[in-house]
Amino acid sequence: MRTSDRILNKSLKNQIIKTLAQLIADLKSPSEAEEFLKDFFNDKELETYSKRLAVIYWLKKKRSYENIKENLKVSSATIATTQTMLEKPGIKLALTKIEAEEWANQWTEKIKKFVKK
């Protein structure tokens, strides 16, 4: 049995999850977050979790399974499993944050074009 397969005390598990969440919340910028993630996860883990977020985002944007499979190099099973996460409150919150950032970036570009004229 691997160490990671052993059952952790529930109270301790909650405590260490809260510590990780607080650390992520305390990171001051996207560049700090990226630096942490690149150091904390190995390349495969970071790619896996990043792909999972991309699948969720693209499903929300109504991209087809085929498009997602081709672009992200994931299986239909991965997409189907990930699709079940779309209704979870934390995922909905994350998508709201991503869409707000996307909206802000689009308007920033529009304003820059308007100001240059």
C-alpha positions in Angstrom: 0.0 0.0 0.0 1.3 3.4 -0.9 1.5 6.1 1.7 -1.0 8.2 -0.3 -3.6 5.3 -0.1 -3.8 5.3 3.7 -6.8 6.9 5.2 -6.0 10.3 6.9 -7.7 11.4 10.1 -10.7 13.5 9.0 -9.9 16.5 11.2 -6.3 16.6 10.0 -7.5 16.2 6.4 -9.8 19.2 6.8 -7.0 21.2 8.4 -4.5 20.6 5.7 -7.0 21.3 2.9 -7.9 24.6 4.6 -4.2 25.4 4.8 -3.7 24.8 1.1 -6.8 26.9 0.3 -5.6 29.7 2.5 -2.2 29.6 0.8 -3.8 29.8 -2.6 -6.0 32.7 -1.5 -3.0 34.6 -0.1 -1.0 34.4 -3.4 -1.0 38.0 -4.6 -0.9 37.7 -8.4 -1.3 35.2 -11.3 2.4 35.1 -11.6 2.9 34.1 -7.9 0.2 31.5 -8.3 1.8 30.1 -11.5 5.2 30.0 -9.8 3.7 28.1 -6.8 1.8 25.6 -9.0 4.8 24.9 -11.2 6.9 24.2 -8.1 4.2 22.3 -6.2 2.9 19.9 -8.9 5.1 17.8 -11.2 4.6 18.5 -14.9 2.1 15.7 -15.4 -0.1 16.7 -12.4 -0.1 20.3 -13.5 -1.1 19.4 -17.0 -3.8 17.0 -15.8 -5.5 19.6 -13.5 -5.1 22.3 -16.1 -6.7 20.1 -18.7 -9.6 19.3 -16.3 -10.3 23.0 -15.9 -10.1 23.6 -19.7 -12.5 20.7 -20.3 -14.9 22.2 -17.8 -14.6 25.7 -19.4 -15.0 24.4 -22.9 -18.1 22.3 -22.0 -19.6 25.4 -20.5 -18.9 27.2 -23.8 -20.8 24.4 -25.6 -17.8 23.0 -27.4 -18.3 19.5 -28.8 -16.7 16.4 -27.3 -14.8 16.0 -30.6 -13.4 19.5 -30.5 -12.3 19.1 -26.9 -10.8 15.6 -27.5 -8.8 16.9 -30.5 -7.5 20.1 -28.9 -6.8 18.9 -25.4 -5.8 15.4 -26.2 -8.2 13.8 -23.7 -10.6 10.8 -24.0 -14.4 10.9 -24.2 -14.4 9.2 -20.8 -12.4 12.0 -19.3 -14.8 14.6 -20.8 -17.8 12.6 -19.5 -16.4 12.3 -16.1 -15.5 16.0 -16.0 -18.9 17.0 -17.3 -20.4 15.7 -14.0 -18.5 18.4 -12.2 -20.3 21.3 -13.9 -23.1 21.5 -11.3 -20.8 21.6 -8.3 -20.8 24.9 -6.5 -17.0 25.3 -6.4 -16.8 24.6 -10.1 -19.6 27.1 -10.8 -17.7 29.7 -8.8 -14.5 29.0 -10.7 -16.3 29.4 -14.0 -17.8 32.7 -12.9 -14.4 34.0 -12.0 -12.9 32.9 -15.3 -15.8 34.4 -17.3 -15.5 37.7 -15.3 -11.8 37.9 -16.1 -12.5 37.1 -19.7 -15.2 39.9 -19.9 -12.8 42.4 -18.2 -10.0 41.6 -20.7 -12.3 42.0 -23.6 -13.5 45.4 -22.4 -10.0 46.5 -21.6 -9.0 45.8 -25.3 -12.1 47.7 -26.5 -11.3 50.7 -24.4 -7.6 50.7 -25.5 -8.8 50.8 -29.1 -11.2 53.5 -28.4 -8.7 55.6 -26.5 -6.1 55.3 -29.4 -8.5 56.8 -31.9 
